[in-house]
Structure formats: C-alpha cells, structure tokens
Amino acid sequence: MSVEKILQLIQKQKDDFYSALPEVLKLLCIETSASRCNFWYVKNGFLYPVYNYDVGKDDFTSENLQAIDINCISKYYKLEAF
C-alpha cells in the first residue's frame, strides 16, 4: 500500500481531518483491492459509522450502517482495531 499517498492526502487536508476521509477510504480500497472501507468513531462503548466507501457503487455513504456495540466484537478484532 502506498502510505505516502495517504499521508500526502491527509497533509493537504490537515486543517480538517474529516474532509480527507472520503478520499483516504477510496485510496485504501484501491491500494488493498478491498471492496469497501469504513471509518468509525467510538463513543460510550459503541462504534458509529462516519464514512463508508463502496467500490462497486463508487460512492460514499453511511446508508445501512448501524452502530455496533464494542462488547459484541471478539477480542481479536478489538486488539486489531484499537
């Protein structure tokens, strides 16, 4: 994966991190051949969707994404995600 590309994109948007997220997610999908990439934030023990990039639709959406209780995620995923 081209970390340099991602860092450059974030650096361009350093004043507003969230404005860079859609393009970062798209670039992550391209670089990793993933079909979707999501960005979530943690609040009160839940993960809340902020952005979702779907390669098939070439679109950013939070449609059909729901908050996830962190306690429902296996310990392996908790360690990898946090």
mmCIF file of the N, C-alpha and C atoms, coordinates in Angstrom:
data_MODEL
# 
_entry.id   MODEL 
# 
loop_
_atom_site.group_PDB 
_atom_site.id 
_atom_site.type_symbol 
_atom_site.label_atom_id 
_atom_site.label_alt_id 
_atom_site.label_comp_id 
_atom_site.label_asym_id 
_atom_site.label_entity_id 
_atom_site.label_seq_id 
_atom_site.pdbx_PDB_ins_code 
_atom_site.Cartn_x 
_atom_site.Cartn_y 
_atom_site.Cartn_z 
_atom_site.occupancy 
_atom_site.B_iso_or_equiv 
_atom_site.pdbx_formal_charge 
_atom_site.auth_seq_id 
_atom_site.auth_comp_id 
_atom_site.auth_asym_id 
_atom_site.auth_atom_id 
_atom_site.pdbx_PDB_model_num 
ATOM 1   N N  . MET A 1 1  ? 0.849   -1.177  0.000  1.00 0.00 ? 1  MET A N  1 
ATOM 2   C CA . MET A 1 1  ? 0.000   0.000   0.000  1.00 0.00 ? 1  MET A CA 1 
ATOM 3   C C  . MET A 1 1  ? 0.887   1.230   0.000  1.00 0.00 ? 1  MET A C  1 
ATOM 4   N N  . SER A 1 2  ? 0.466   2.245   -0.678 1.00 0.00 ? 2  SER A N  1 
ATOM 5   C CA . SER A 1 2  ? 1.220   3.483   -0.746 1.00 0.00 ? 2  SER A CA 1 
ATOM 6   C C  . SER A 1 2  ? 0.849   4.399   0.419  1.00 0.00 ? 2  SER A C  1 
ATOM 7   N N  . VAL A 1 3  ? 1.551   4.214   1.513  1.00 0.00 ? 3  VAL A N  1 
ATOM 8   C CA . VAL A 1 3  ? 1.309   5.039   2.694  1.00 0.00 ? 3  VAL A CA 1 
ATOM 9   C C  . VAL A 1 3  ? 1.615   6.500   2.384  1.00 0.00 ? 3  VAL A C  1 
ATOM 10  N N  . GLU A 1 4  ? 2.601   6.723   1.532  1.00 0.00 ? 4  GLU A N  1 
ATOM 11  C CA . GLU A 1 4  ? 2.962   8.100   1.166  1.00 0.00 ? 4  GLU A CA 1 
ATOM 12  C C  . GLU A 1 4  ? 1.794   8.841   0.541  1.00 0.00 ? 4  GLU A C  1 
ATOM 13  N N  . LYS A 1 5  ? 1.054   8.148   -0.341 1.00 0.00 ? 5  LYS A N  1 
ATOM 14  C CA . LYS A 1 5  ? -0.115  8.775   -0.977 1.00 0.00 ? 5  LYS A CA 1 
ATOM 15  C C  . LYS A 1 5  ? -1.146  9.184   0.068  1.00 0.00 ? 5  LYS A C  1 
ATOM 16  N N  . ILE A 1 6  ? -1.376  8.308   1.020  1.00 0.00 ? 6  ILE A N  1 
ATOM 17  C CA . ILE A 1 6  ? -2.369  8.578   2.060  1.00 0.00 ? 6  ILE A CA 1 
ATOM 18  C C  . ILE A 1 6  ? -1.906  9.732   2.945  1.00 0.00 ? 6  ILE A C  1 
ATOM 19  N N  . LEU A 1 7  ? -0.653  9.716   3.339  1.00 0.00 ? 7  LEU A N  1 
ATOM 20  C CA . LEU A 1 7  ? -0.123  10.797  4.175  1.00 0.00 ? 7  LEU A CA 1 
ATOM 21  C C  . LEU A 1 7  ? -0.160  12.140  3.450  1.00 0.00 ? 7  LEU A C  1 
ATOM 22  N N  . GLN A 1 8  ? 0.145   12.133  2.170  1.00 0.00 ? 8  GLN A N  1 
ATOM 23  C CA . GLN A 1 8  ? 0.080   13.374  1.391  1.00 0.00 ? 8  GLN A CA 1 
ATOM 24  C C  . GLN A 1 8  ? -1.348  13.911  1.353  1.00 0.00 ? 8  GLN A C  1 
ATOM 25  N N  . LEU A 1 9  ? -2.298  13.030  1.154  1.00 0.00 ? 9  LEU A N  1 
ATOM 26  C CA . LEU A 1 9  ? -3.704  13.436  1.098  1.00 0.00 ? 9  LEU A CA 1 
ATOM 27  C C  . LEU A 1 9  ? -4.145  14.025  2.428  1.00 0.00 ? 9  LEU A C  1 
ATOM 28  N N  . ILE A 1 10 ? -3.788  13.378  3.521  1.00 0.00 ? 10 ILE A N  1 
ATOM 29  C CA . ILE A 1 10 ? -4.151  13.880  4.848  1.00 0.00 ? 10 ILE A CA 1 
ATOM 30  C C  . ILE A 1 10 ? -3.451  15.202  5.122  1.00 0.00 ? 10 ILE A C  1 
ATOM 31  N N  . GLN A 1 11 ? -2.196  15.321  4.725  1.00 0.00 ? 11 GLN A N  1 
ATOM 32  C CA . GLN A 1 11 ? -1.443  16.561  4.954  1.00 0.00 ? 11 GLN A CA 1 
ATOM 33  C C  . GLN A 1 11 ? -2.105  17.740  4.238  1.00 0.00 ? 11 GLN A C  1 
ATOM 34  N N  . LYS A 1 12 ? -2.614  17.500  3.028  1.00 0.00 ? 12 LYS A N  1 
ATOM 35  C CA . LYS A 1 12 ? -3.300  18.560  2.282  1.00 0.00 ? 12 LYS A CA 1 
ATOM 36  C C  . LYS A 1 12 ? -4.530  19.056  3.033  1.00 0.00 ? 12 LYS A C  1 
ATOM 37  N N  . GLN A 1 13 ? -5.167  18.158  3.776  1.00 0.00 ? 13 GLN A N  1 
ATOM 38  C CA . GLN A 1 13 ? -6.405  18.486  4.485  1.00 0.00 ? 13 GLN A CA 1 
ATOM 39  C C  . GLN A 1 13 ? -6.177  18.593  5.988  1.00 0.00 ? 13 GLN A C  1 
ATOM 40  N N  . LYS A 1 14 ? -4.972  18.906  6.420  1.00 0.00 ? 14 LYS A N  1 
ATOM 41  C CA . LYS A 1 14 ? -4.637  18.852  7.840  1.00 0.00 ? 14 LYS A CA 1 
ATOM 42  C C  . LYS A 1 14 ? -5.505  19.751  8.719  1.00 0.00 ? 14 LYS A C  1 
ATOM 43  N N  . ASP A 1 15 ? -6.070  20.792  8.154  1.00 0.00 ? 15 ASP A N  1 
ATOM 44  C CA . ASP A 1 15 ? -6.916  21.680  8.952  1.00 0.00 ? 15 ASP A CA 1 
ATOM 45  C C  . ASP A 1 15 ? -8.271  21.050  9.268  1.00 0.00 ? 15 ASP A C  1 
ATOM 46  N N  . ASP A 1 16 ? -8.689  20.126  8.438  1.00 0.00 ? 16 ASP A N  1 
ATOM 47  C CA . ASP A 1 16 ? -9.971  19.456  8.645  1.00 0.00 ? 16 ASP A CA 1 
ATOM 48  C C  . ASP A 1 16 ? -9.820  17.976  8.285  1.00 0.00 ? 16 ASP A C  1 
ATOM 49  N N  . PHE A 1 17 ? -9.422  17.185  9.269  1.00 0.00 ? 17 PHE A N  1 
ATOM 50  C CA . PHE A 1 17 ? -9.158  15.763  9.063  1.00 0.00 ? 17 PHE A CA 1 
ATOM 51  C C  . PHE A 1 17 ? -10.322 15.051  8.387  1.00 0.00 ? 17 PHE A C  1 
ATOM 52  N N  . TYR A 1 18 ? -11.541 15.337  8.820  1.00 0.00 ? 18 TYR A N  1 
ATOM 53  C CA . TYR A 1 18 ? -12.699 14.626  8.284  1.00 0.00 ? 18 TYR A CA 1 
ATOM 54  C C  . TYR A 1 18 ? -12.936 14.895  6.805  1.00 0.00 ? 18 TYR A C  1 
ATOM 55  N N  . SER A 1 19 ? -12.497 16.025  6.307  1.00 0.00 ? 19 SER A N  1 
ATOM 56  C CA . SER A 1 19 ? -12.693 16.285  4.881  1.00 0.00 ? 19 SER A CA 1 
ATOM 57  C C  . SER A 1 19 ? -11.814 15.389  4.017  1.00 0.00 ? 19 SER A C  1 
ATOM 58  N N  . ALA A 1 20 ? -10.737 14.852  4.576  1.00 0.00 ? 20 ALA A N  1 
ATOM 59  C CA . ALA A 1 20 ? -9.850  13.963  3.832  1.00 0.00 ? 20 ALA A CA 1 
ATOM 60  C C  . ALA A 1 20 ? -10.326 12.512  3.854  1.00 0.00 ? 20 ALA A C  1 
ATOM 61  N N  . LEU A 1 21 ? -11.189 12.163  4.787  1.00 0.00 ? 21 LEU A N  1 
ATOM 62  C CA . LEU A 1 21 ? -11.585 10.765  4.962  1.00 0.00 ? 21 LEU A CA 1 
ATOM 63  C C  . LEU A 1 21 ? -12.157 10.090  3.720  1.00 0.00 ? 21 LEU A C  1 
ATOM 64  N N  . PRO A 1 22 ? -13.076 10.709  2.997  1.00 0.00 ? 22 PRO A N  1 
ATOM 65  C CA . PRO A 1 22 ? -13.615 10.004  1.826  1.00 0.00 ? 22 PRO A CA 1 
ATOM 66  C C  . PRO A 1 22 ? -12.529 9.589   0.835  1.00 0.00 ? 22 PRO A C  1 
ATOM 67  N N  . GLU A 1 23 ? -11.618 10.483  0.531  1.00 0.00 ? 23 GLU A N  1 
ATOM 68  C CA . GLU A 1 23 ? -10.562 10.150  -0.420 1.00 0.00 ? 23 GLU A CA 1 
ATOM 69  C C  . GLU A 1 23 ? -9.574  9.152   0.157  1.00 0.00 ? 23 GLU A C  1 
ATOM 70  N N  . VAL A 1 24 ? -9.317  9.225   1.454  1.00 0.00 ? 24 VAL A N  1 
ATOM 71  C CA . VAL A 1 24 ? -8.434  8.250   2.099  1.00 0.00 ? 24 VAL A CA 1 
ATOM 72  C C  . VAL A 1 24 ? -9.049  6.858   2.004  1.00 0.00 ? 24 VAL A C  1 
ATOM 73  N N  . LEU A 1 25 ? -10.343 6.744   2.278  1.00 0.00 ? 25 LEU A N  1 
ATOM 74  C CA . LEU A 1 25 ? -11.013 5.446   2.185  1.00 0.00 ? 25 LEU A CA 1 
ATOM 75  C C  . LEU A 1 25 ? -10.982 4.905   0.763  1.00 0.00 ? 25 LEU A C  1 
ATOM 76  N N  . LYS A 1 26 ? -11.213 5.765   -0.199 1.00 0.00 ? 26 LYS A N  1 
ATOM 77  C CA . LYS A 1 26 ? -11.169 5.336   -1.602 1.00 0.00 ? 26 LYS A CA 1 
ATOM 78  C C  . LYS A 1 26 ? -9.771  4.841   -1.963 1.00 0.00 ? 26 LYS A C  1 
ATOM 79  N N  . LEU A 1 27 ? -8.761  5.582   -1.553 1.00 0.00 ? 27 LEU A N  1 
ATOM 80  C CA . LEU A 1 27 ? -7.380  5.197   -1.833 1.00 0.00 ? 27 LEU A CA 1 
ATOM 81  C C  . LEU A 1 27 ? -7.024  3.881   -1.143 1.00 0.00 ? 27 LEU A C  1 
ATOM 82  N N  . LEU A 1 28 ? -7.493  3.691   0.088  1.00 0.00 ? 28 LEU A N  1 
ATOM 83  C CA . LEU A 1 28 ? -7.252  2.430   0.791  1.00 0.00 ? 28 LEU A CA 1 
ATOM 84  C C  . LEU A 1 28 ? -7.868  1.251   0.038  1.00 0.00 ? 28 LEU A C  1 
ATOM 85  N N  . CYS A 1 29 ? -9.078  1.439   -0.482 1.00 0.00 ? 29 CYS A N  1 
ATOM 86  C CA . CYS A 1 29 ? -9.720  0.378   -1.264 1.00 0.00 ? 29 CYS A CA 1 
ATOM 87  C C  . CYS A 1 29 ? -8.900  0.061   -2.511 1.00 0.00 ? 29 CYS A C  1 
ATOM 88  N N  . ILE A 1 30 ? -8.459  1.084   -3.187 1.00 0.00 ? 30 ILE A N  1 
ATOM 89  C CA . ILE A 1 30 ? -7.673  0.885   -4.409 1.00 0.00 ? 30 ILE A CA 1 
ATOM 90  C C  . ILE A 1 30 ? -6.368  0.162   -4.093 1.00 0.00 ? 30 ILE A C  1 
ATOM 91  N N  . GLU A 1 31 ? -5.675  0.637   -3.087 1.00 0.00 ? 31 GLU A N  1 
ATOM 92  C CA . GLU A 1 31 ? -4.356  0.092   -2.751 1.00 0.00 ? 31 GLU A CA 1 
ATOM 93  C C  . GLU A 1 31 ? -4.417  -1.325  -2.188 1.00 0.00 ? 31 GLU A C  1 
ATOM 94  N N  . THR A 1 32 ? -5.520  -1.695  -1.547 1.00 0.00 ? 32 THR A N  1 
ATOM 95  C CA . THR A 1 32 ? -5.624  -3.025  -0.931 1.00 0.00 ? 32 THR A CA 1 
ATOM 96  C C  . THR A 1 32 ? -6.567  -3.960  -1.690 1.00 0.00 ? 32 THR A C  1 
ATOM 97  N N  . SER A 1 33 ? -7.157  -3.473  -2.773 1.00 0.00 ? 33 SER A N  1 
ATOM 98  C CA . SER A 1 33 ? -8.135  -4.240  -3.569 1.00 0.00 ? 33 SER A CA 1 
ATOM 99  C C  . SER A 1 33 ? -9.346  -4.642  -2.726 1.00 0.00 ? 33 SER A C  1 
ATOM 100 N N  . ALA A 1 34 ? -9.674  -3.837  -1.737 1.00 0.00 ? 34 ALA A N  1 
ATOM 101 C CA . ALA A 1 34 ? -10.855 -4.092  -0.902 1.00 0.00 ? 34 ALA A CA 1 
ATOM 102 C C  . ALA A 1 34 ? -12.099 -3.584  -1.618 1.00 0.00 ? 34 ALA A C  1 
ATOM 103 N N  . SER A 1 35 ? -13.237 -4.176  -1.312 1.00 0.00 ? 35 SER A N  1 
ATOM 104 C CA . SER A 1 35 ? -14.487 -3.733  -1.941 1.00 0.00 ? 35 SER A CA 1 
ATOM 105 C C  . SER A 1 35 ? -15.148 -2.600  -1.156 1.00 0.00 ? 35 SER A C  1 
ATOM 106 N N  . ARG A 1 36 ? -14.794 -2.491  0.151  1.00 0.00 ? 36 ARG A N  1 
ATOM 107 C CA . ARG A 1 36 ? -15.344 -1.418  0.996  1.00 0.00 ? 36 ARG A CA 1 
ATOM 108 C C  . ARG A 1 36 ? -14.329 -1.049  2.068  1.00 0.00 ? 36 ARG A C  1 
ATOM 109 N N  . CYS A 1 37 ? -14.341 0.201   2.448  1.00 0.00 ? 37 CYS A N  1 
ATOM 110 C CA . CYS A 1 37 ? -13.567 0.666   3.600  1.00 0.00 ? 37 CYS A CA 1 
ATOM 111 C C  . CYS A 1 37 ? -14.468 1.578   4.419  1.00 0.00 ? 37 CYS A C  1 
ATOM 112 N N  . ASN A 1 38 ? -14.388 1.427   5.720  1.00 0.00 ? 38 ASN A N  1 
ATOM 113 C CA . ASN A 1 38 ? -15.231 2.209   6.622  1.00 0.00 ? 38 ASN A CA 1 
ATOM 114 C C  . ASN A 1 38 ? -14.380 2.958   7.626  1.00 0.00 ? 38 ASN A C  1 
ATOM 115 N N  . PHE A 1 39 ? -14.894 4.074   8.108  1.00 0.00 ? 39 PHE A N  1 
ATOM 116 C CA . PHE A 1 39 ? -14.273 4.815   9.201  1.00 0.00 ? 39 PHE A CA 1 
ATOM 117 C C  . PHE A 1 39 ? -15.344 4.981   10.271 1.00 0.00 ? 39 PHE A C  1 
ATOM 118 N N  . TRP A 1 40 ? -15.003 4.595   11.498 1.00 0.00 ? 40 TRP A N  1 
ATOM 119 C CA . TRP A 1 40 ? -15.947 4.623   12.610 1.00 0.00 ? 40 TRP A CA 1 
ATOM 120 C C  . TRP A 1 40 ? -15.358 5.439   13.749 1.00 0.00 ? 40 TRP A C  1 
ATOM 121 N N  . TYR A 1 41 ? -16.189 5.987   14.611 1.00 0.00 ? 41 TYR A N  1 
ATOM 122 C CA . TYR A 1 41 ? -15.695 6.594   15.844 1.00 0.00 ? 41 TYR A CA 1 
ATOM 123 C C  . TYR A 1 41 ? -16.329 5.884   17.033 1.00 0.00 ? 41 TYR A C  1 
ATOM 124 N N  . VAL A 1 42 ? -15.620 5.934   18.147 1.00 0.00 ? 42 VAL A N  1 
ATOM 125 C CA . VAL A 1 42 ? -16.044 5.244   19.358 1.00 0.00 ? 42 VAL A CA 1 
ATOM 126 C C  . VAL A 1 42 ? -16.651 6.250   20.322 1.00 0.00 ? 42 VAL A C  1 
ATOM 127 N N  . LYS A 1 43 ? -17.823 5.908   20.844 1.00 0.00 ? 43 LYS A N  1 
ATOM 128 C CA . LYS A 1 43 ? -18.475 6.763   21.834 1.00 0.00 ? 43 LYS A CA 1 
ATOM 129 C C  . LYS A 1 43 ? -19.350 5.885   22.722 1.00 0.00 ? 43 LYS A C  1 
ATOM 130 N N  . ASN A 1 44 ? -19.139 5.996   24.026 1.00 0.00 ? 44 ASN A N  1 
ATOM 131 C CA . ASN A 1 44 ? -19.956 5.276   25.000 1.00 0.00 ? 44 ASN A CA 1 
ATOM 132 C C  . ASN A 1 44 ? -20.060 3.776   24.716 1.00 0.00 ? 44 ASN A C  1 
ATOM 133 N N  . GLY A 1 45 ? -18.945 3.172   24.324 1.00 0.00 ? 45 GLY A N  1 
ATOM 134 C CA . GLY A 1 45 ? -18.930 1.728   24.113 1.00 0.00 ? 45 GLY A CA 1 
ATOM 135 C C  . GLY A 1 45 ? -19.505 1.257   22.792 1.00 0.00 ? 45 GLY A C  1 
ATOM 136 N N  . PHE A 1 46 ? -19.770 2.173   21.867 1.00 0.00 ? 46 PHE A N  1 
ATOM 137 C CA . PHE A 1 46 ? -20.299 1.813   20.552 1.00 0.00 ? 46 PHE A CA 1 
ATOM 138 C C  . PHE A 1 46 ? -19.410 2.373   19.455 1.00 0.00 ? 46 PHE A C  1 
ATOM 139 N N  . LEU A 1 47 ? -19.367 1.664   18.337 1.00 0.00 ? 47 LEU A N  1 
ATOM 140 C CA . LEU A 1 47 ? -18.728 2.165   17.123 1.00 0.00 ? 47 LEU A CA 1 
ATOM 141 C C  . LEU A 1 47 ? -19.816 2.785   16.259 1.00 0.00 ? 47 LEU A C  1 
ATOM 142 N N  . TYR A 1 48 ? -19.610 4.031   15.830 1.00 0.00 ? 48 TYR A N  1 
ATOM 143 C CA . TYR A 1 48 ? -20.574 4.726   14.984 1.00 0.00 ? 48 TYR A CA 1 
ATOM 144 C C  . TYR A 1 48 ? -19.964 4.974   13.605 1.00 0.00 ? 48 TYR A C  1 
ATOM 145 N N  . PRO A 1 49 ? -20.689 4.649   12.537 1.00 0.00 ? 49 PRO A N  1 
ATOM 146 C CA . PRO A 1 49 ? -20.141 4.858   11.193 1.00 0.00 ? 49 PRO A CA 1 
ATOM 147 C C  . PRO A 1 49 ? -20.066 6.344   10.856 1.00 0.00 ? 49 PRO A C  1 
ATOM 148 N N  . VAL A 1 50 ? -18.944 6.738   10.266 1.00 0.00 ? 50 VAL A N  1 
ATOM 149 C CA . VAL A 1 50 ? -18.777 8.117   9.810  1.00 0.00 ? 50 VAL A CA 1 
ATOM 150 C C  . VAL A 1 50 ? -18.811 8.137   8.287  1.00 0.00 ? 50 VAL A C  1 
ATOM 151 N N  . TYR A 1 51 ? -17.948 7.329   7.671  1.00 0.00 ? 51 TYR A N  1 
ATOM 152 C CA . TYR A 1 51 ? -17.901 7.234   6.212  1.00 0.00 ? 51 TYR A CA 1 
ATOM 153 C C  . TYR A 1 51 ? -17.765 5.782   5.806  1.00 0.00 ? 51 TYR A C  1 
ATOM 154 N N  . ASN A 1 52 ? -18.335 5.454   4.677  1.00 0.00 ? 52 ASN A N  1 
ATOM 155 C CA . ASN A 1 52 ? -18.180 4.155   4.055  1.00 0.00 ? 52 ASN A CA 1 
ATOM 156 C C  . ASN A 1 52 ? -17.928 4.400   2.572  1.00 0.00 ? 52 ASN A C  1 
ATOM 157 N N  . TYR A 1 53 ? -16.860 3.839   2.043  1.00 0.00 ? 53 TYR A N  1 
ATOM 158 C CA . TYR A 1 53 ? -16.641 3.906   0.603  1.00 0.00 ? 53 TYR A CA 1 
ATOM 159 C C  . TYR A 1 53 ? -16.913 2.523   0.030  1.00 0.00 ? 53 TYR A C  1 
ATOM 160 N N  . ASP A 1 54 ? -17.778 2.450   -0.964 1.00 0.00 ? 54 ASP A N  1 
ATOM 161 C CA . ASP A 1 54 ? -18.148 1.207   -1.632 1.00 0.00 ? 54 ASP A CA 1 
ATOM 162 C C  . ASP A 1 54 ? -17.628 1.262   -3.068 1.00 0.00 ? 54 ASP A C  1 
ATOM 163 N N  . VAL A 1 55 ? -16.686 0.390   -3.400 1.00 0.00 ? 55 VAL A N  1 
ATOM 164 C CA . VAL A 1 55 ? -16.063 0.382   -4.722 1.00 0.00 ? 55 VAL A CA 1 
ATOM 165 C C  . VAL A 1 55 ? -17.097 0.103   -5.810 1.00 0.00 ? 55 VAL A C  1 
ATOM 166 N N  . GLY A 1 56 ? -17.980 -0.864  -5.589 1.00 0.00 ? 56 GLY A N  1 
ATOM 167 C CA . GLY A 1 56 ? -18.982 -1.237  -6.589 1.00 0.00 ? 56 GLY A CA 1 
ATOM 168 C C  . GLY A 1 56 ? -19.887 -0.082  -6.984 1.00 0.00 ? 56 GLY A C  1 
ATOM 169 N N  . LYS A 1 57 ? -20.210 0.761   -6.026 1.00 0.00 ? 57 LYS A N  1 
ATOM 170 C CA . LYS A 1 57 ? -21.068 1.916   -6.281 1.00 0.00 ? 57 LYS A CA 1 
ATOM 171 C C  . LYS A 1 57 ? -20.256 3.170   -6.580 1.00 0.00 ? 57 LYS A C  1 
ATOM 172 N N  . ASP A 1 58 ? -18.929 3.118   -6.314 1.00 0.00 ? 58 ASP A N  1 
ATOM 173 C CA . ASP A 1 58 ? -18.046 4.287   -6.395 1.00 0.00 ? 58 ASP A CA 1 
ATOM 174 C C  . ASP A 1 58 ? -18.702 5.466   -5.682 1.00 0.00 ? 58 ASP A C  1 
ATOM 175 N N  . ASP A 1 59 ? -19.101 5.189   -4.438 1.00 0.00 ? 59 ASP A N  1 
ATOM 176 C CA . ASP A 1 59 ? -19.856 6.180   -3.677 1.00 0.00 ? 59 ASP A CA 1 
ATOM 177 C C  . ASP A 1 59 ? -19.516 6.079   -2.190 1.00 0.00 ? 59 ASP A C  1 
ATOM 178 N N  . PHE A 1 60 ? -19.695 7.194   -1.504 1.00 0.00 ? 60 PHE A N  1 
ATOM 179 C CA . PHE A 1 60 ? -19.506 7.276   -0.063 1.00 0.00 ? 60 PHE A CA 1 
ATOM 180 C C  . PHE A 1 60 ? -20.875 7.355   0.584  1.00 0.00 ? 60 PHE A C  1 
ATOM 181 N N  . THR A 1 61 ? -21.088 6.525   1.587  1.00 0.00 ? 61 THR A N  1 
ATOM 182 C CA . THR A 1 61 ? -22.389 6.531   2.242  1.00 0.00 ? 61 THR A CA 1 
ATOM 183 C C  . THR A 1 61 ? -22.278 5.947   3.642  1.00 0.00 ? 61 THR A C  1 
ATOM 184 N N  . SER A 1 62 ? -23.226 6.257   4.466  1.00 0.00 ? 62 SER A N  1 
ATOM 185 C CA . SER A 1 62 ? -23.364 5.579   5.755  1.00 0.00 ? 62 SER A CA 1 
ATOM 186 C C  . SER A 1 62 ? -24.677 4.805   5.774  1.00 0.00 ? 62 SER A C  1 
ATOM 187 N N  . GLU A 1 63 ? -25.303 4.731   4.611  1.00 0.00 ? 63 GLU A N  1 
ATOM 188 C CA . GLU A 1 63 ? -26.568 4.027   4.466  1.00 0.00 ? 63 GLU A CA 1 
ATOM 189 C C  . GLU A 1 63 ? -26.410 2.560   4.857  1.00 0.00 ? 63 GLU A C  1 
ATOM 190 N N  . ASN A 1 64 ? -27.359 2.061   5.594  1.00 0.00 ? 64 ASN A N  1 
ATOM 191 C CA . ASN A 1 64 ? -27.392 0.668   6.053  1.00 0.00 ? 64 ASN A CA 1 
ATOM 192 C C  . ASN A 1 64 ? -26.295 0.321   7.057  1.00 0.00 ? 64 ASN A C  1 
ATOM 193 N N  . LEU A 1 65 ? -25.562 1.295   7.544  1.00 0.00 ? 65 LEU A N  1 
ATOM 194 C CA . LEU A 1 65 ? -24.572 1.038   8.585  1.00 0.00 ? 65 LEU A CA 1 
ATOM 195 C C  . LEU A 1 65 ? -25.169 1.453   9.913  1.00 0.00 ? 65 LEU A C  1 
ATOM 196 N N  . GLN A 1 66 ? -25.047 0.575   10.894 1.00 0.00 ? 66 GLN A N  1 
ATOM 197 C CA . GLN A 1 66 ? -25.599 0.870   12.206 1.00 0.00 ? 66 GLN A CA 1 
ATOM 198 C C  . GLN A 1 66 ? -24.487 0.865   13.236 1.00 0.00 ? 66 GLN A C  1 
ATOM 199 N N  . ALA A 1 67 ? -24.738 1.501   14.350 1.00 0.00 ? 67 ALA A N  1 
ATOM 200 C CA . ALA A 1 67 ? -23.780 1.482   15.448 1.00 0.00 ? 67 ALA A CA 1 
ATOM 201 C C  . ALA A 1 67 ? -23.589 0.042   15.917 1.00 0.00 ? 67 ALA A C  1 
ATOM 202 N N  . ILE A 1 68 ? -22.364 -0.258  16.345 1.00 0.00 ? 68 ILE A N  1 
ATOM 203 C CA . ILE A 1 68 ? -22.031 -1.604  16.810 1.00 0.00 ? 68 ILE A CA 1 
ATOM 204 C C  . ILE A 1 68 ? -21.556 -1.523  18.252 1.00 0.00 ? 68 ILE A C  1 
ATOM 205 N N  . ASP A 1 69 ? -22.124 -2.360  19.095 1.00 0.00 ? 69 ASP A N  1 
ATOM 206 C CA . ASP A 1 69 ? -21.701 -2.454  20.488 1.00 0.00 ? 69 ASP A CA 1 
ATOM 207 C C  . ASP A 1 69 ? -20.317 -3.100  20.513 1.00 0.00 ? 69 ASP A C  1 
ATOM 208 N N  . ILE A 1 70 ? -19.337 -2.409  21.079 1.00 0.00 ? 70 ILE A N  1 
ATOM 209 C CA . ILE A 1 70 ? -17.969 -2.916  21.120 1.00 0.00 ? 70 ILE A CA 1 
ATOM 210 C C  . ILE A 1 70 ? -17.896 -4.261  21.837 1.00 0.00 ? 70 ILE A C  1 
ATOM 211 N N  . ASN A 1 71 ? -18.738 -4.473  22.818 1.00 0.00 ? 71 ASN A N  1 
ATOM 212 C CA . ASN A 1 71 ? -18.720 -5.737  23.555 1.00 0.00 ? 71 ASN A CA 1 
ATOM 213 C C  . ASN A 1 71 ? -19.123 -6.929  22.692 1.00 0.00 ? 71 ASN A C  1 
ATOM 214 N N  . CYS A 1 72 ? -19.735 -6.686  21.553 1.00 0.00 ? 72 CYS A N  1 
ATOM 215 C CA . CYS A 1 72 ? -20.140 -7.764  20.657 1.00 0.00 ? 72 CYS A CA 1 
ATOM 216 C C  . CYS A 1 72 ? -19.027 -8.164  19.689 1.00 0.00 ? 72 CYS A C  1 
ATOM 217 N N  . ILE A 1 73 ? -17.939 -7.417  19.707 1.00 0.00 ? 73 ILE A N  1 
ATOM 218 C CA . ILE A 1 73 ? -16.812 -7.705  18.820 1.00 0.00 ? 73 ILE A CA 1 
ATOM 219 C C  . ILE A 1 73 ? -15.847 -8.621  19.561 1.00 0.00 ? 73 ILE A C  1 
ATOM 220 N N  . SER A 1 74 ? -15.335 -9.611  18.867 1.00 0.00 ? 74 SER A N  1 
ATOM 221 C CA . SER A 1 74 ? -14.408 -10.538 19.523 1.00 0.00 ? 74 SER A CA 1 
ATOM 222 C C  . SER A 1 74 ? -13.152 -9.796  19.982 1.00 0.00 ? 74 SER A C  1 
ATOM 223 N N  . LYS A 1 75 ? -12.454 -10.363 20.946 1.00 0.00 ? 75 LYS A N  1 
ATOM 224 C CA . LYS A 1 75 ? -11.243 -9.740  21.487 1.00 0.00 ? 75 LYS A CA 1 
ATOM 225 C C  . LYS A 1 75 ? -10.192 -9.555  20.412 1.00 0.00 ? 75 LYS A C  1 
ATOM 226 N N  . TYR A 1 76 ? -10.082 -10.471 19.472 1.00 0.00 ? 76 TYR A N  1 
ATOM 227 C CA . TYR A 1 76 ? -9.096  -10.347 18.412 1.00 0.00 ? 76 TYR A CA 1 
ATOM 228 C C  . TYR A 1 76 ? -9.309  -9.057  17.630 1.00 0.00 ? 76 TYR A C  1 
ATOM 229 N N  . TYR A 1 77 ? -10.555 -8.785  17.247 1.00 0.00 ? 77 TYR A N  1 
ATOM 230 C CA . TYR A 1 77 ? -10.843 -7.579  16.481 1.00 0.00 ? 77 TYR A CA 1 
ATOM 231 C C  . TYR A 1 77 ? -10.638 -6.329  17.310 1.00 0.00 ? 77 TYR A C  1 
ATOM 232 N N  . LYS A 1 78 ? -10.933 -6.393  18.594 1.00 0.00 ? 78 LYS A N  1 
ATOM 233 C CA . LYS A 1 78 ? -10.705 -5.234  19.453 1.00 0.00 ? 78 LYS A CA 1 
ATOM 234 C C  . LYS A 1 78 ? -9.228  -4.868  19.460 1.00 0.00 ? 78 LYS A C  1 
ATOM 235 N N  . LEU A 1 79 ? -8.373  -5.862  19.598 1.00 0.00 ? 79 LEU A N  1 
ATOM 236 C CA . LEU A 1 79 ? -6.947  -5.594  19.629 1.00 0.00 ? 79 LEU A CA 1 
ATOM 237 C C  . LEU A 1 79 ? -6.438  -5.033  18.317 1.00 0.00 ? 79 LEU A C  1 
ATOM 238 N N  . GLU A 1 80 ? -6.943  -5.538  17.206 1.00 0.00 ? 80 GLU A N  1 
ATOM 239 C CA . GLU A 1 80 ? -6.507  -5.066  15.900 1.00 0.00 ? 80 GLU A CA 1 
ATOM 240 C C  . GLU A 1 80 ? -7.032  -3.660  15.604 1.00 0.00 ? 80 GLU A C  1 
ATOM 241 N N  . ALA A 1 81 ? -8.243  -3.363  16.044 1.00 0.00 ? 81 ALA A N  1 
ATOM 242 C CA . ALA A 1 81 ? -8.865  -2.085  15.710 1.00 0.00 ? 81 ALA A CA 1 
ATOM 243 C C  . ALA A 1 81 ? -8.407  -0.969  16.636 1.00 0.00 ? 81 ALA A C  1 
ATOM 244 N N  . PHE A 1 82 ? -8.051  -1.286  17.842 1.00 0.00 ? 82 PHE A N  1 
ATOM 245 C CA . PHE A 1 82 ? -7.716  -0.246  18.804 1.00 0.00 ? 82 PHE A CA 1 
ATOM 246 C C  . PHE A 1 82 ? -6.302  -0.426  19.261 1.00 0.00 ? 82 PHE A C  1 
# 
